[in-house]
Amino acid sequence: MELSLSGLHWPAVVAAVVAGQILSTLWFTVVFGDPWAQEYGAADRKQHTAEIPGYTYGVQLLCTVVMVLSVGLLQQALGAEGVGGALTTACFVTVGFAVATALPGLAFLKRWRVAAITLGNQAVMILAASLILGLWR
C-alpha cells in the first residue's frame, strides 16, 4: 500500500476543508449555539464566542485539514470510489475513530450533551469531506 499526498485531488481537499469549516461554524453557532455555550457555562452563544481565544479557530482549521487529508489518504488506500465508497469511508472513520476515541472521555466526564453535539458535528464534517473527496476526482 502506497500513500501519496500527490495522489490527492487538491481542489477537492480545499473544498472539503472549506466545507468542513462552514459546517462546523453553522453547527456550533446556528444549530446548537446556545446549548453548546450553556454546556461551557456561558449564558448564550454570543457570550461564549466572546470568551473563546482567537487561536482556537486556528486549531480547528488545522484539525480540519488533518482530518480531510486523513480521509483522502484512507480513500486512496482503500480504492474507495463513488458514493458507496465515500459513505463506507465516512461510516468507518466516524464510528471507528471519531466516536470510539471521543466518547469514552466524555462519558467519564458525564458530558453526554457535549458528546452528542460534538460527535454529530464530527459525523457531518467527515461525511461531507468523504463525499467531496470521493466524488470530485
C-alpha positions as CSV (number, residue, x, y, z in Angstrom):
1,M,0.0,0.0,0.0
2,E,1.4,3.3,-1.0
3,L,0.0,6.6,0.4
4,S,0.8,9.7,-1.6
5,L,-0.2,13.3,-0.9
6,S,0.5,13.9,-4.6
7,G,-2.3,11.5,-5.5
8,L,-4.9,13.6,-3.8
9,H,-7.1,15.9,-5.8
10,W,-6.1,19.2,-4.3
11,P,-9.1,21.3,-5.4
12,A,-11.3,18.6,-3.6
13,V,-9.1,18.8,-0.5
14,V,-9.5,22.6,-0.4
15,A,-13.3,22.3,-1.0
16,A,-13.6,19.7,1.8
17,V,-11.7,21.9,4.2
18,V,-13.8,24.9,3.4
19,A,-17.0,22.9,3.6
20,G,-15.9,21.4,7.0
21,Q,-15.2,24.9,8.4
22,I,-18.5,26.2,7.2
23,L,-20.5,23.2,8.5
24,S,-18.7,23.3,11.9
25,T,-19.3,27.1,12.2
26,L,-23.0,26.6,11.4
27,W,-23.2,23.6,13.8
28,F,-21.8,25.4,16.8
29,T,-23.5,28.8,16.2
30,V,-26.8,28.5,14.3
31,V,-27.9,24.9,15.0
32,F,-26.5,24.3,18.6
33,G,-25.1,27.7,19.5
34,D,-26.9,28.3,22.8
35,P,-26.9,24.7,24.0
36,W,-23.2,24.4,23.3
37,A,-22.5,27.7,25.1
38,Q,-24.5,26.6,28.1
39,E,-22.5,23.4,28.4
40,Y,-19.5,25.6,29.0
41,G,-21.1,27.9,31.5
42,A,-22.0,30.8,29.2
43,A,-25.4,32.3,29.1
44,D,-25.6,32.2,25.3
45,R,-23.5,31.7,22.2
46,K,-22.6,35.4,22.0
47,Q,-21.0,35.3,25.4
48,H,-19.3,32.0,24.7
49,T,-17.9,33.3,21.4
50,A,-16.5,36.4,23.1
51,E,-14.7,34.2,25.6
52,I,-13.1,31.9,23.1
53,P,-9.4,32.7,22.4
54,G,-8.7,33.5,18.8
55,Y,-6.1,30.7,18.4
56,T,-8.9,28.2,19.0
57,Y,-10.1,28.8,15.5
58,G,-6.6,28.1,14.1
59,V,-6.6,24.9,16.0
60,Q,-10.0,24.0,14.5
61,L,-8.7,24.8,11.0
62,L,-5.6,22.7,11.5
63,C,-7.6,19.7,12.8
64,T,-10.0,20.0,9.8
65,V,-7.0,20.0,7.4
66,V,-5.6,16.9,9.1
67,M,-9.0,15.1,9.1
68,V,-9.6,15.9,5.4
69,L,-6.1,14.7,4.4
70,S,-6.5,11.5,6.5
71,V,-9.9,10.7,4.9
72,G,-8.4,11.4,1.5
73,L,-5.4,9.1,2.1
74,L,-7.7,6.4,3.5
75,Q,-9.9,6.5,0.5
76,Q,-6.9,6.3,-1.7
77,A,-5.5,3.3,0.2
78,L,-8.9,1.5,0.1
79,G,-9.6,2.4,-3.5
80,A,-12.9,3.9,-2.3
81,E,-14.8,5.4,-5.2
82,G,-18.2,6.9,-5.8
83,V,-21.0,7.5,-3.4
84,G,-20.8,4.0,-1.9
85,G,-17.0,4.2,-1.2
86,A,-17.4,7.7,0.2
87,L,-20.3,6.6,2.5
88,T,-18.4,3.5,3.6
89,T,-15.3,5.5,4.4
90,A,-17.3,8.1,6.3
91,C,-19.1,5.5,8.4
92,F,-15.8,3.7,9.1
93,V,-14.0,6.8,10.2
94,T,-16.9,8.3,12.2
95,V,-17.7,5.1,14.2
96,G,-14.2,3.6,14.2
97,F,-12.3,6.7,15.1
98,A,-14.3,9.8,16.0
99,V,-16.9,8.1,18.2
100,A,-14.5,5.4,19.5
101,T,-11.9,7.9,20.7
102,A,-14.1,10.9,21.8
103,L,-17.0,9.1,23.6
104,P,-15.1,7.4,26.4
105,G,-13.5,10.6,27.7
106,L,-16.8,12.5,27.5
107,A,-18.6,9.5,29.2
108,F,-16.2,9.5,32.1
109,L,-16.8,13.3,32.4
110,K,-20.6,12.6,32.2
111,R,-20.8,15.2,29.3
112,W,-23.5,13.5,27.3
113,R,-24.9,16.6,25.7
114,V,-21.4,17.7,24.7
115,A,-20.8,14.3,23.3
116,A,-24.0,14.4,21.2
117,I,-23.3,17.9,19.9
118,T,-19.6,17.3,19.2
119,L,-19.9,13.8,17.6
120,G,-22.8,15.0,15.5
121,N,-20.6,17.7,14.1
122,Q,-17.8,15.3,13.6
123,A,-20.1,12.9,11.7
124,V,-21.4,15.7,9.4
125,M,-17.9,17.0,8.7
126,I,-16.5,13.6,8.0
127,L,-19.4,12.7,5.7
128,A,-19.1,16.0,3.8
129,A,-15.3,15.6,3.4
130,S,-15.6,12.0,2.3
131,L,-18.3,12.8,-0.3
132,I,-16.4,15.7,-1.7
133,L,-13.1,13.8,-1.9
134,G,-14.8,10.6,-3.2
135,L,-16.9,12.2,-5.9
136,W,-14.6,15.0,-7.0
137,R,-11.7,13.3,-8.7
